[in-house]
Amino acid sequence: MNFLPLYIQYPSWIHPEIFPGVPILGLVRWYGLMYICAFATAFAILKRNLKEGALDSYAKDGTLQKATEDDIFSFIATGIVFLLIGARVFSTLVYDTSGDYWKKPWLIFWPFHNGRFTGLAGMSYHGGFIGGLFGMIFWCFRHKRPFFKWADAMCTAIPLGYTFGRIGNFMNGELYGRITTAPWGIVFPAVPRSERFSASIEWVSDFMQKIGMNPTDALVNLPRHPSQLYEAIFEGIFLFAILWILHKKKPFDGFLGGLYTIGYGTVRFFIEYFREPDADIGFRNSENPIYMFTSFSDISTGQILCALMILGGIGVLIGSFILSKKRSAHS
């Protein structure tokens, strides 16, 4: 029995805009909506932590500081501002190789391109992580609240919200993976979003034969790993489940924050082997083609940043553990 073709066409009804072609409403994009869903989810989970008393703490004079709903709203709002700044700055100054943003930094937060509204297209997770971290530190310092306790609660809330962000990437047809013969490989929209290959090349012809693809043009668009969905599942739902199961059993404040940082860095590091690096950056240590898996030794910028996250998470675990022991000794 022949089950070919062994790939999936990207649904033609999916567009970056929720209402494509509709005046005004055509400006509303799935990616922006997913951000709203992510922040709403984070607020709901923090509110659950609030009801459980996980955010209450004691002041230096021994009085109990009860956290309120206004506190978590303020906490998230501050984190969002810093997160967006960090994500945008990192995306434009680190991942963009044109140098335009270094020469014209005011374009970093300019939502128009060639007179057309594009929004702030381009966000970096790692930049958002750093920005959000500084936002949480700033808020906790200003409101005199224990950073590790609040960071633990936020790190529990982040993964499930992150799932929506990656679904938004999928709806945009961006951040797709490398080519694959897996039956769930998806043919994403063609140029300029997805590179096409000449059907006359031998390896391309062999590749198409394996998946039952018949070329209708001289250039073909090959199926790719839906790496956005891999990330949504493993960096989002899977990581959230682990943290949520442990959130009432954490041995000390800072444990969940360290565990999230290590967990995300580890999962993302391996998913990067399925995801295609930015074309203008490529691999950091080789000239191998970015559109296919060649070797585990090919390292992307994302993997370098994930390795730093893992080391940082280990540092957080060690530091917060030592701090908790010192507090226990003085109590």
Secondary structure, 3 states (H helix, E strand, C coil): CCCCCCCEECCCCCCCECCCCCCCHHHCEHHHHHHHHHHHHHHHHHHHHHHCCCCCEECCCCCEECCCHHHHHHHHHHHHHHHHHHHHHHHHHHHCCCCHHHHCHHHHHCCEECCEECCCCCCCHHHHHHHHHHHHHHHHHHHCCCHHHHHHHHHHHHHHHHHHHHHHHHHHCCCCECECCCCCCEECCCCCCCCCEECCCHHHHHHHHHHCCCCCCCEECCCECCHHHHHHHHHHHHHHHHHHHHCCCCCCCCHHHHHHHHHHHHHHHHHCCCECCCCCCCECCCCCCCCCCCCCCCCEHHHHHHHHHHHHHHHHHHHHHHHHHHHHHHC
